[in-house]
Amino acid sequence: MGKYTIREMKPLEIKGEITDFNSYDEDEILKKNTNNLKKAITLANLRRVINFDQTGIKDDKYIVAEEIDDSKNDSDGKIVTYSKCIYTVMEDGRWLNGHKNIDDKVEESLRKVVREKKCEPVGLVYVNTLLTTYEEGLERIFLEIYVPIK
């Protein structure tokens, strides 16, 4: 956690995309449903995909994707895979950050790693929720992050 390595992102079959997720007021949903959310499970097939360039984050979306192995040849969806990615695991959630968005903090640290490792990102970030747990009634979220590089 918090360490950066170079790792392959295993092939993902994209099954669909969730649009208009920004139209929901996350804070209001969290406030009204805190007790219900404590029973929530991590959606293993949901990934956030962030598109960025030199100036910052351009847009993001959520995809429904399934990790596949080489033996699966009957794919109906689009397959994405990257042989080289900057990889890390980071913690997020109200227990650690309150209601603060960590996108800027993550972006800054990833840009630093890109400079240090002298690599060139392709302009995408794939974020997968590994685990959601609760401490003192607040969620702790552990995120797996892949940044494909050239």
C-alpha positions as CSV (number, residue, x, y, z in Angstrom):
1,M,0.0,0.0,0.0
2,G,1.3,3.4,-1.0
3,K,4.3,1.8,-2.9
4,Y,4.5,2.1,-6.7
5,T,5.6,-0.7,-8.9
6,I,5.4,-1.6,-12.6
7,R,2.9,-4.4,-13.2
8,E,0.7,-5.8,-15.9
9,M,-3.0,-5.1,-15.9
10,K,-4.7,-8.4,-16.6
11,P,-7.2,-8.4,-19.5
12,L,-10.6,-7.0,-18.7
13,E,-13.7,-7.6,-20.8
14,I,-15.8,-4.5,-20.7
15,K,-19.5,-5.5,-20.3
16,G,-21.0,-2.0,-20.1
17,E,-20.7,1.5,-18.9
18,I,-22.5,3.5,-16.2
19,T,-23.3,7.0,-17.3
20,D,-24.5,10.1,-15.5
21,F,-23.1,8.9,-12.1
22,N,-22.2,12.5,-11.3
23,S,-25.8,13.5,-11.3
24,Y,-26.2,11.9,-7.9
25,D,-25.4,13.8,-4.7
26,E,-23.0,11.4,-3.0
27,D,-22.9,13.2,0.3
28,E,-26.7,13.3,0.7
29,I,-26.9,9.6,-0.2
30,L,-24.2,8.8,2.4
31,K,-25.8,10.8,5.1
32,K,-29.3,9.2,4.5
33,N,-28.0,5.6,4.1
34,T,-25.0,5.2,6.5
35,N,-26.5,2.2,8.3
36,N,-27.5,0.5,5.0
37,L,-24.1,1.2,3.5
38,K,-22.4,-0.7,6.4
39,K,-24.0,-3.8,5.0
40,A,-22.9,-3.0,1.4
41,I,-20.6,-5.2,-0.5
42,T,-17.8,-4.2,-2.9
43,L,-18.9,-4.5,-6.5
44,A,-16.0,-6.4,-7.9
45,N,-16.8,-5.8,-11.5
46,L,-17.1,-2.0,-11.3
47,R,-14.1,0.1,-12.3
48,R,-13.6,3.8,-12.5
49,V,-11.7,4.9,-15.6
50,I,-10.1,8.4,-15.6
51,N,-9.0,10.1,-18.8
52,F,-6.3,12.7,-18.3
53,D,-3.6,14.8,-20.1
54,Q,-0.9,17.2,-19.1
55,T,-3.4,19.7,-17.8
56,G,-5.2,17.3,-15.5
57,I,-8.3,15.1,-15.4
58,K,-10.5,15.5,-18.5
59,D,-13.3,13.1,-17.6
60,D,-14.1,9.9,-15.9
61,K,-16.7,7.1,-16.1
62,Y,-17.5,3.8,-14.5
63,I,-17.3,0.6,-16.5
64,V,-18.6,-2.9,-15.7
65,A,-15.7,-5.2,-16.5
66,E,-14.7,-8.8,-15.8
67,E,-11.2,-10.0,-15.4
68,I,-10.6,-12.8,-17.9
69,D,-7.8,-15.2,-18.5
70,D,-6.1,-16.3,-21.7
71,S,-8.2,-19.4,-22.0
72,K,-11.5,-17.5,-22.5
73,N,-11.9,-17.0,-26.3
74,D,-15.6,-16.4,-26.5
75,S,-15.7,-12.8,-25.5
76,D,-18.7,-10.6,-26.5
77,G,-17.3,-7.4,-25.2
78,K,-14.3,-5.2,-25.7
79,I,-11.1,-6.5,-24.2
80,V,-8.5,-4.1,-22.7
81,T,-5.1,-5.0,-21.3
82,Y,-1.9,-3.3,-20.6
83,S,1.5,-5.0,-20.2
84,K,3.1,-2.1,-18.3
85,C,1.3,0.0,-15.7
86,I,2.3,2.0,-12.6
87,Y,0.5,0.1,-9.9
88,T,-0.4,1.0,-6.3
89,V,-3.0,0.5,-3.6
90,M,-4.3,3.6,-1.7
91,E,-6.7,4.1,1.1
92,D,-9.7,6.4,0.8
93,G,-13.0,6.8,2.7
94,R,-14.6,9.0,5.3
95,W,-12.6,7.4,8.1
96,L,-9.4,8.7,6.6
97,N,-10.5,11.8,4.6
98,G,-13.9,12.9,5.9
99,H,-15.8,13.9,2.8
100,K,-12.7,15.2,0.9
101,N,-12.1,14.0,-2.7
102,I,-8.6,12.5,-3.0
103,D,-8.3,12.8,-6.8
104,D,-5.9,15.8,-6.7
105,K,-3.7,14.1,-4.1
106,V,-3.5,10.9,-6.2
107,E,-2.9,12.8,-9.4
108,E,0.0,14.7,-7.8
109,S,1.7,11.5,-6.4
110,L,1.2,9.7,-9.7
111,R,2.8,12.5,-11.7
112,K,5.8,12.5,-9.3
113,V,6.2,8.7,-9.8
114,V,6.0,9.1,-13.6
115,R,8.8,11.7,-13.5
116,E,10.9,9.5,-11.2
117,K,10.5,6.4,-13.3
118,K,10.9,8.4,-16.5
119,C,7.9,6.8,-18.2
120,E,5.0,8.1,-20.3
121,P,1.4,7.5,-19.3
122,V,-1.1,6.8,-22.0
123,G,-3.7,9.1,-20.3
124,L,-5.8,6.6,-18.5
125,V,-6.2,5.4,-14.9
126,Y,-8.1,2.3,-13.9
127,V,-9.4,2.3,-10.3
128,N,-10.7,-0.9,-8.7
129,T,-12.2,-1.0,-5.2
130,L,-10.4,-3.9,-3.4
131,L,-12.1,-3.7,0.0
132,T,-14.6,-1.6,1.9
133,T,-14.7,-1.9,5.6
134,Y,-15.9,0.2,8.5
135,E,-14.2,1.7,11.5
136,E,-16.0,3.9,14.1
137,G,-19.0,3.9,11.8
138,L,-17.1,5.4,8.8
139,E,-16.0,3.6,5.7
140,R,-12.4,2.7,4.8
141,I,-11.9,2.0,1.2
142,F,-8.8,0.4,-0.4
143,L,-8.3,1.2,-4.0
144,E,-6.2,-0.6,-6.5
145,I,-4.8,1.8,-9.2
146,Y,-3.4,1.0,-12.6
147,V,-1.9,3.7,-14.8
148,P,-1.0,2.3,-18.2
149,I,2.4,3.5,-19.5
150,K,4.1,3.4,-22.9
